[in-house]
């Protein structure tokens, strides 16, 4: 009997060890605060994966740039320092122009147009990420981008010399065209940069404005609806390939669910963010006809520049988008 009990105990320990060995923990760095809807969507995605795999894959979200700063996340996932992560993909446009497809000013200015553009661009994006040892999981758009300023702005002339927060190639180029001074600032550092006068203006969504409580430093939001940039969640290809097929399918299915839920939440919150800005004393308004015309001219210039950089592949995406 003693021998039998010993064998049973050994078998139980072996089974527990095997289960532990099969279970995997993935750390998921994200750049935005835990209260941001992208981060909340990431947590829901992680729960979906845990539930779908019965705990075989445990994804732990690290929000607010707490594990890796925003500009380090993509490299960390590519090199296997983190198995999965989220990045504002247009921030990588200097690396490859295709990463900036969603931030060409005034090309896609509504949620409907943004979805059409992404449908046209997604196959090329998936291929590009795969070439960099990354597996596309899902993408979610931010609400339309508006212009935040300290003082009233009637035309681009009022922006000359203003210190402008740039977070990707498109925002840096707009700053140049308008005569502003671009300053690279990550979202996690925006509040401090505004409070200390490092920057006095930026283009972003209402979500970023609310997250950063910009009303403590700025007074105006112009709803220029420049573009709807996307955050992409991607996995390290080696880590993903190490998962069994069933687990890979759960990750993909949960990614599809996260994309749909994130889009719906972004649309739902879009108007509410602007109401929150106004409730805290900011003047939320449409741009003047002159400012709108000037910004649209910047958009045309930047579209031509992007097409020159992106080449035939970029033109094919734009053609497919405009044909739909």
C-alpha positions, 0 to 999 in steps of 0.5 A: 500500500505504501508503495502504491501511495508513493507511486500515486503521489509521484504521478500527481507531482509529475502531472502538476509539473507537466501542467506548469511546463505547458502553461506560459506567461506573456508580459504585454507592455502597453504605453498608455495609462491603465484607464485608457480604453486601449489598455482596458481593451488589452486587459479584456483581450488577455482575459479572453485568451486566459479563458479560451486556453483554460489558463494555458496562456496567461497574458499580463498587461503592463500599462503606462509604459511601466515595463517598456517605454512606448518607443521601445515596445516594438523593438522589445517584442521583435527581439523577444524581450517581451512576447507581445505588446502594443504600439502606435504604429505610425510612430514607426513611420521613419522605419518604413512609410507603410507604418504611417498609412493611417496618419496621412492627414485628411485621407481618412477622417471618419471611423467608416473611412478609417475602417475602409483604409485599414481593410486596404492596408492590412494585408501589406501591414501583416506582411511587413510585420511578419518580415520583422519577426512579428505576428499581427494580432489586432488593431484599434483606431483612436478617435479623430485627431484634433489640435490642442493649443494654449492660445486661440488660433485663426490661421497657421500664422498663429502657430509659427514658433509654437513648441509642438509635441510630435509623436510620429513622422506625420505630426513632425511634418505638420509642425514643419509645414506650419512653422512650429517647432517639433518636440518628440514626446511620448504620451506618458510624458505629455502632462509633465511636458505641458506643465513645464512648457516643453510643449504648448500644442499638439495634435491628438485625440480627445482621449489623450487630452482627457488622460493627460488633463490638458485643461491644466495647461491648455485652453483650446481644442480645434476639431480638425479631424485630421486622421484616426491613427491605430494602435497595433498589438503584435506578438513575437513570431518565435513565441507565437510559433511555440504555441500549439495550434489550438492556443494560436487560434484562441489568440487570433480569435480573441484578437478579432474580438478585441479589434471589434470591441475596441472600435466600438469603444472608440466610437462610443467615447469620441464625443464624450471626450470632447464634452469632458474637455469642455466641462473642464473649461476648454474651448472646443470648436471647429477650426476657422475656414482659413485654418481648415483650408491650410491644414487640408493643403498640408494634407495634400502635400503630405499625401504626395510625399508619402506616395513618393516614399511608399512607392508602388505598394503604397499607391496600390493601398491608396488606389484600393481604398479610393476604389471602395 
